[in-house]
Amino acid sequence: MIYSIQSARQVLQERGDTTDMALFVRTSSEDMRGWDRQRIVDALLRETFIDRDTAEAISREVEELIRRSKIAVVTAP
């Protein structure tokens, strides 16, 4: 289990995971993961009746809103 942003960044770098945002997501199990917009798309497709193009557009808008707000960590819930 990862407890800090610094250790999360180190683990992601060691695994070769990269992100264009310095943003991390704290999961419900308290793990820290790198930002992945595709998870939003997947959740929208699974939980709503929208098409993939709309889900991708929404995920881009969410990502941009988070980027502009300069949030560093997002919790999964």
Beta strands, then each sheet from edge to edge (+ up, - down):
strand 1: 24-26
strand 2: 32-34
strand 3: 73-75
sheet 1: 2+ 1- 3-
end
